[in-house]
Amino acid sequence: MMTSEEYIEELRRNGVMLVKTDGSLMEIPSSSIVYEIVDPQDSEHTELKIWDCGFVE
C-alpha cells in the first residue's frame, strides 16, 4: 500500500494537475506541514503530516 507521499509523487510523475476554483490548472504542491500530537493521558506521540494539496498522512 502506498503512503500519501508516494501517491502524490506518482500523481506528479503522471502529469496530474489540480483545478483551482477559477478553473485554471496548477501543479500539485510538494510542501507539507508536520504536527506532533501529544495525548496528555498517554505518553504516545502521533505525527500528522498535511500536504498543501489536502492529503493527510
C-alpha positions as CSV (number, residue, x, y, z in Angstrom):
1,M,0.0,0.0,0.0
2,M,1.3,3.5,-0.9
3,T,1.7,6.3,1.6
4,S,0.2,9.6,0.8
5,E,3.6,11.0,-0.1
6,E,4.2,8.2,-2.6
7,Y,0.7,8.6,-4.1
8,I,1.3,12.4,-4.6
9,E,4.7,11.8,-6.2
10,E,3.0,9.2,-8.6
11,L,0.4,11.8,-9.5
12,R,3.1,14.4,-10.2
13,R,5.1,12.0,-12.4
14,N,1.9,11.3,-14.4
15,G,1.3,15.0,-15.0
16,V,-1.9,15.2,-12.9
17,M,-2.8,18.9,-12.2
18,L,-5.2,20.5,-9.7
19,V,-8.1,22.6,-10.9
20,K,-8.3,25.9,-8.9
21,T,-11.7,27.5,-8.1
22,D,-11.2,29.9,-11.1
23,G,-10.8,27.0,-13.5
24,S,-7.1,27.4,-14.0
25,L,-4.7,24.5,-13.6
26,M,-1.8,24.2,-11.2
27,E,0.9,21.6,-10.4
28,I,0.4,19.6,-7.2
29,P,2.4,21.4,-4.5
30,S,5.2,19.5,-2.8
31,S,5.3,21.1,0.6
32,S,3.7,19.9,3.8
33,I,3.3,20.8,7.4
34,V,4.1,18.2,10.1
35,Y,2.4,18.4,13.5
36,E,3.2,16.3,16.6
37,I,0.1,15.4,18.5
38,V,0.5,14.6,22.2
39,D,-2.2,13.0,24.2
40,P,-2.0,14.3,27.8
41,Q,-3.5,11.0,29.1
42,D,-0.8,8.9,27.3
43,S,2.9,9.2,26.6
44,E,2.3,8.3,23.0
45,H,3.0,10.9,20.3
46,T,1.5,10.8,16.9
47,E,2.8,12.6,13.8
48,L,0.3,14.2,11.5
49,K,1.5,15.4,8.0
50,I,-0.8,17.6,6.0
51,W,0.1,18.3,2.3
52,D,-0.7,21.6,0.6
53,C,-3.0,19.6,-1.8
54,G,-5.1,18.3,1.1
55,F,-3.8,14.8,1.6
56,V,-3.2,13.8,5.2
57,E,-0.8,11.1,6.4
